[in-house]
Amino acid sequence: MFRSIFRAGLALALVAFAALAPASAQTADPLASWNDGPAKKAIVDFVAAVTTPGGPDFVPPAERIATFDNDGTLWPEQPVYTQLVFALDRIKALAPANPDWKDKQPFKAVLEGDMAALMASGERGGVELLMASHAGMTAAEFSRIVEDWIAKARHPRFDRPYTDLAYKPMVELMAYLRANGFKTYIVSGGGVEFMRPWTERVYGVPTEQVIGSIIKTRFQMRDGRPELFRLPQVEFIDDGPGKPVGIAARIGARPIAAFGNSDGDIEMLQWATMSGRRGLGMLIHHTDAGREYAYDNQAQFGGIAKALEAAAVNRWTVVSMKDDWKTIFAFDK
């Protein structure tokens, strides 16, 4: 009898304590870094619609797939892509073993810091740099090189490790989607093996959910051990129309939400939002020169003119960094 009365009293006390708890503890906003407005509302409304059982737009958890571009969508792509910085640093590190590079383009441009000559080398020059800096080693060796570089390299403007520059609103968004039964994938034009060593730590996205560009690899035995050796040949470019192809090959299902920031993401957003069922397409627009960068189509990287036109036609949500994000980086005050 006494035990029953005690339990009942304890239960009432816990209820009373919960009622007195701070409102923020009870109703913490999972998208706290987003300003209230059309962009945040579009996210919340979409998630509510596809997760409400019996609703007209309900999507079973197994089909709740969201894909995210990386550069310019989840972290900065200015002044140049992070992986390009990595490639340039690798060329400088390898230069002593390749003395002919000092007179050979595009390597000469890298060693002399001549960005104009480097950009003039075009796609062919970029491929040469990529092959020289990313191939000729095992997959395990490359992963260790990336891990070592990403731990030491710092962004030229913010003077912080690149992994500190994940956009806080986007990290919140990914977590919010996962909390509502979504599986989140990174679908980037960047190299898949460049991203995999750090994406789970930074974004909560495990290696098997990272899709990117691939160079050819070959199985071989080295010192009695099986290894995958990276060859100086491109296998697949995961950009533009290649993104839906990569999604189909790796995921085997169509996403219902896609997030990008440039013309290279148009096809991925079309693939996610033009399936005949409710979808969410979002473009991150860099409009904040004070806290990050402001650019449209005039930048060397991240042209968005065609994507903005497609957004208007397809009713994708355009997110203004300046207007829609309270905070851009976790270290912002």
C-alpha positions as CSV (number, residue, x, y, z in Angstrom):
1,M,0.0,0.0,0.0
2,F,2.7,2.4,1.0
3,R,4.8,1.5,-2.0
4,S,1.9,2.3,-4.4
5,I,1.3,5.7,-2.7
6,F,5.0,6.4,-2.9
7,R,5.2,5.5,-6.7
8,A,2.1,7.7,-7.4
9,G,3.6,10.6,-5.5
10,L,6.9,10.2,-7.4
11,A,5.1,10.2,-10.7
12,L,3.2,13.4,-9.9
13,A,6.5,15.0,-8.8
14,L,8.2,14.1,-12.1
15,V,5.3,15.6,-14.1
16,A,5.4,18.8,-12.0
17,F,9.2,19.0,-12.5
18,A,8.8,18.6,-16.3
19,A,6.3,21.3,-16.3
20,L,8.7,23.7,-14.6
21,A,11.6,22.8,-16.9
22,P,12.8,25.6,-19.2
23,A,10.8,25.8,-22.4
24,S,13.9,25.6,-24.5
25,A,14.6,22.1,-23.0
26,Q,11.2,20.9,-24.0
27,T,10.9,22.5,-27.4
28,A,14.5,22.8,-28.7
29,D,14.5,23.9,-32.3
30,P,16.4,21.3,-34.4
31,L,16.9,24.1,-37.0
32,A,18.0,26.8,-34.6
33,S,20.6,28.3,-37.0
34,W,17.8,29.0,-39.6
35,N,15.8,32.2,-39.5
36,D,12.1,31.8,-39.5
37,G,11.0,32.4,-43.1
38,P,10.0,30.6,-46.4
39,A,13.1,28.4,-46.6
40,K,12.8,27.0,-43.0
41,K,9.1,26.6,-43.5
42,A,9.6,24.7,-46.7
43,I,11.8,22.2,-44.9
44,V,9.5,21.7,-42.0
45,D,6.4,21.5,-44.1
46,F,8.0,18.9,-46.5
47,V,9.2,16.7,-43.6
48,A,5.8,16.8,-42.0
49,A,4.1,15.9,-45.2
50,V,6.2,12.9,-46.1
51,T,6.3,11.5,-42.5
52,T,2.6,11.7,-41.7
53,P,1.1,8.2,-41.9
54,G,-2.1,8.2,-44.0
55,G,-1.3,11.6,-45.5
56,P,-1.4,12.0,-49.3
57,D,2.4,12.6,-49.5
58,F,3.5,10.0,-47.0
59,V,6.8,8.2,-47.9
60,P,7.9,5.0,-46.1
61,P,11.2,5.4,-44.2
62,A,13.0,3.1,-46.6
63,E,12.3,5.6,-49.5
64,R,13.2,8.8,-47.6
65,I,16.5,9.6,-49.3
66,A,18.1,13.0,-49.4
67,T,21.2,13.9,-51.4
68,F,23.6,16.8,-50.8
69,D,26.3,18.4,-52.9
70,N,29.4,19.2,-50.9
71,D,31.5,22.1,-52.2
72,G,29.5,25.3,-51.8
73,T,26.5,23.4,-50.3
74,L,28.0,22.0,-47.1
75,W,31.2,24.0,-46.8
76,P,32.9,26.8,-48.8
77,E,34.1,26.5,-52.3
78,Q,35.9,29.8,-52.4
79,P,38.5,31.0,-53.2
80,V,39.1,27.6,-54.8
81,Y,37.8,24.1,-54.2
82,T,39.4,22.5,-51.1
83,Q,40.4,19.4,-53.1
84,L,42.3,21.6,-55.5
85,V,44.2,23.2,-52.7
86,F,45.1,19.6,-51.6
87,A,46.2,18.7,-55.1
88,L,48.4,21.8,-55.3
89,D,50.0,21.1,-52.0
90,R,50.7,17.5,-53.1
91,I,52.4,18.7,-56.3
92,K,54.7,21.0,-54.2
93,A,55.5,18.1,-51.9
94,L,56.3,15.8,-54.8
95,A,58.3,18.3,-56.8
96,P,61.7,17.4,-55.4
97,A,61.3,13.9,-56.9
98,N,60.1,15.4,-60.2
99,P,62.7,18.0,-61.2
100,D,61.3,18.2,-64.8
101,W,58.1,19.8,-63.4
102,K,59.9,23.2,-63.0
103,D,59.8,23.7,-66.7
104,K,56.6,21.8,-67.6
105,Q,53.0,23.2,-67.4
106,P,50.8,23.1,-65.5
107,F,53.3,22.0,-62.8
108,K,55.5,25.0,-63.4
109,A,52.5,27.3,-62.7
110,V,51.8,25.5,-59.4
111,L,55.4,25.7,-58.3
112,E,55.6,29.4,-59.2
113,G,52.2,30.3,-57.8
114,D,51.0,31.5,-61.2
115,M,47.2,31.1,-60.9
116,A,46.6,32.8,-64.2
117,A,48.7,30.2,-66.1
118,L,47.2,27.4,-64.0
119,M,43.7,28.4,-65.0
120,A,44.8,28.8,-68.6
121,S,45.8,25.1,-68.7
122,G,42.1,24.3,-68.6
123,E,40.6,20.9,-68.0
124,R,43.5,19.1,-69.5
125,G,45.9,20.7,-67.0
126,G,43.5,20.0,-64.1
127,V,43.4,16.3,-65.0
128,E,47.2,16.2,-65.2
129,L,47.5,17.7,-61.7
130,L,44.8,15.3,-60.4
131,M,46.5,12.3,-61.8
132,A,50.0,13.3,-60.5
133,S,48.7,14.1,-57.0
134,H,46.0,11.4,-56.5
135,A,47.4,8.3,-58.2
136,G,50.4,6.0,-58.0
137,M,49.6,4.7,-54.5
138,T,47.3,2.3,-52.8
139,A,43.8,3.4,-51.6
140,A,44.9,3.0,-48.0
141,E,48.0,5.2,-48.6
142,F,45.9,7.9,-50.2
143,S,43.4,7.8,-47.3
144,R,46.3,8.4,-44.9
145,I,47.7,11.3,-47.0
146,V,44.2,12.9,-47.0
147,E,43.8,12.5,-43.2
148,D,47.2,14.0,-42.5
149,W,46.6,17.0,-44.9
150,I,43.0,17.7,-43.7
151,A,44.3,17.8,-40.1
152,K,46.9,20.4,-40.8
153,A,45.6,22.6,-43.7
154,R,43.9,25.8,-43.0
155,H,41.6,28.0,-45.0
156,P,43.3,31.2,-46.3
157,R,40.6,33.6,-45.1
158,F,39.3,32.0,-41.9
159,D,42.6,30.5,-40.8
160,R,40.8,27.4,-39.5
161,P,40.9,23.8,-40.5
162,Y,38.6,23.2,-43.5
163,T,36.6,20.7,-41.4
164,D,35.7,23.6,-39.1
165,L,33.9,25.3,-42.0
166,A,30.9,23.0,-42.3
167,Y,27.8,25.2,-42.6
168,K,26.0,24.8,-39.2
169,P,22.5,25.2,-40.7
170,M,23.2,22.4,-43.2
171,V,24.6,20.1,-40.5
172,E,21.4,20.8,-38.5
173,L,19.3,20.1,-41.6
174,M,21.0,16.7,-42.2
175,A,20.5,15.7,-38.5
176,Y,16.9,16.8,-38.7
177,L,16.2,14.7,-41.7
178,R,17.9,11.7,-40.2
179,A,15.8,12.1,-37.0
180,N,12.8,11.9,-39.3
181,G,13.8,8.6,-40.9
182,F,15.8,9.9,-43.8
183,K,19.1,8.5,-45.1
184,T,21.4,11.3,-46.1
185,Y,24.0,11.0,-48.9
186,I,26.7,13.3,-50.2
187,V,26.8,13.4,-54.0
188,S,29.7,15.6,-55.1
189,G,31.9,16.2,-58.1
190,G,34.8,15.9,-55.7
191,G,36.8,12.7,-55.3
192,V,35.0,10.1,-53.3
193,E,38.3,8.9,-51.6
194,F,39.2,12.5,-50.8
195,M,35.9,13.0,-48.9
196,R,35.4,9.6,-47.1
197,P,38.2,10.0,-44.5
198,W,36.3,12.9,-42.8
199,T,32.6,13.1,-43.8
200,E,31.3,11.1,-40.9
201,R,33.1,13.1,-38.3
202,V,32.1,16.4,-39.9
203,Y,28.6,15.7,-41.3
204,G,27.5,12.5,-39.7
205,V,27.5,10.8,-43.2
206,P,29.3,7.4,-43.2
207,T,31.7,6.4,-46.0
208,E,29.2,4.1,-47.7
209,Q,26.9,7.1,-48.2
210,V,29.4,9.2,-50.0
211,I,29.2,9.4,-53.8
212,G,31.8,11.2,-55.8
213,S,34.2,11.2,-58.8
214,I,36.3,8.1,-59.1
215,I,39.7,7.3,-60.6
216,K,40.4,3.8,-61.7
217,T,41.9,1.3,-59.3
218,R,43.4,-2.1,-59.8
219,F,43.6,-5.1,-57.4
220,Q,47.1,-6.4,-56.9
221,M,49.2,-8.3,-54.3
222,R,52.0,-6.3,-52.7
223,D,54.4,-8.0,-50.3
224,G,51.9,-10.8,-49.9
225,R,49.0,-8.4,-49.1
226,P,46.0,-7.6,-51.3
227,E,45.8,-3.9,-52.2
228,L,43.8,-1.5,-54.4
229,F,46.3,0.5,-56.5
230,R,45.2,3.9,-57.8
231,L,45.8,4.4,-61.5
232,P,46.3,7.7,-63.4
233,Q,42.9,7.4,-65.2
234,V,39.5,8.8,-64.6
235,E,36.7,6.3,-64.0
236,F,33.7,8.5,-63.4
237,I,32.9,12.2,-63.1
238,D,30.1,12.8,-60.6
239,D,28.9,16.2,-61.8
240,G,26.0,17.6,-63.8
241,P,24.2,14.7,-65.5
242,G,26.6,12.3,-63.9
243,K,25.0,12.9,-60.5
244,P,21.7,11.1,-61.2
245,V,23.8,8.3,-62.8
246,G,25.9,8.0,-59.7
247,I,22.9,8.0,-57.5
248,A,21.2,5.3,-59.5
249,A,24.3,3.1,-59.5
250,R,25.2,3.5,-55.9
251,I,21.8,3.9,-54.1
252,G,19.5,2.1,-56.4
253,A,16.6,4.5,-55.5
254,R,15.5,8.0,-56.4
255,P,15.9,10.7,-53.7
256,I,12.9,12.8,-52.7
257,A,15.1,15.7,-51.5
258,A,18.2,17.3,-53.0
259,F,20.4,20.2,-52.0
260,G,22.9,22.0,-54.2
261,N,24.4,25.4,-54.9
262,S,25.4,25.6,-58.6
263,D,24.6,24.7,-62.2
264,G,26.3,21.4,-61.7
265,D,23.5,20.4,-59.3
266,I,20.6,21.0,-61.7
267,E,20.2,17.4,-62.9
268,M,20.3,16.0,-59.3
269,L,17.6,18.4,-58.2
270,Q,15.5,17.5,-61.3
271,W,15.9,13.8,-60.5
272,A,14.7,14.3,-57.0
273,T,11.8,16.7,-57.6
274,M,10.3,15.6,-60.9
275,S,9.3,12.0,-60.1
276,G,5.6,12.7,-59.8
277,R,5.5,12.7,-56.0
278,R,6.3,15.4,-53.5
279,G,9.9,16.4,-53.4
280,L,12.1,19.2,-52.0
281,G,14.8,20.9,-54.1
282,M,17.0,23.6,-52.5
283,L,19.7,25.9,-53.8
284,I,22.1,27.5,-51.4
285,H,22.8,31.0,-52.7
286,H,26.0,32.7,-51.5
287,T,24.8,36.2,-50.6
288,D,26.8,37.1,-47.4
289,A,30.2,38.7,-48.1
290,G,30.6,39.6,-44.5
291,R,30.3,36.2,-42.9
292,E,31.3,34.0,-45.9
293,Y,31.2,35.0,-49.7
294,A,28.8,36.7,-52.1
295,Y,28.8,35.6,-55.7
296,D,26.6,34.5,-58.5
297,N,28.0,33.6,-61.9
298,Q,31.1,35.8,-61.8
299,A,33.2,33.5,-59.6
300,Q,35.6,30.9,-61.0
301,F,33.8,28.2,-59.1
302,G,30.1,27.8,-58.3
303,G,28.2,29.4,-61.2
304,I,24.5,29.5,-60.5
305,A,22.8,31.4,-63.3
306,K,21.2,28.4,-65.0
307,A,20.3,26.8,-61.6
308,L,18.5,30.0,-60.5
309,E,16.5,29.9,-63.7
310,A,15.7,26.2,-63.2
311,A,14.7,27.0,-59.6
312,A,12.0,29.4,-60.8
313,V,10.6,26.9,-63.3
314,N,10.7,23.9,-60.9
315,R,9.7,25.8,-57.7
316,W,12.9,24.9,-55.9
317,T,13.6,26.9,-52.7
318,V,16.5,29.3,-53.0
319,V,18.2,29.8,-49.6
320,S,19.9,33.1,-49.1
321,M,22.8,32.7,-46.7
322,K,22.5,36.3,-45.6
323,D,18.7,36.3,-45.0
324,D,17.9,32.7,-44.1
325,W,20.8,31.7,-41.8
326,K,21.3,33.1,-38.3
327,T,24.7,31.5,-38.1
328,I,27.0,30.1,-40.9
329,F,29.7,28.4,-38.9
330,A,29.7,26.8,-35.5
331,F,32.5,29.2,-34.4
332,D,30.5,32.3,-35.3
333,K,29.7,34.5,-32.3
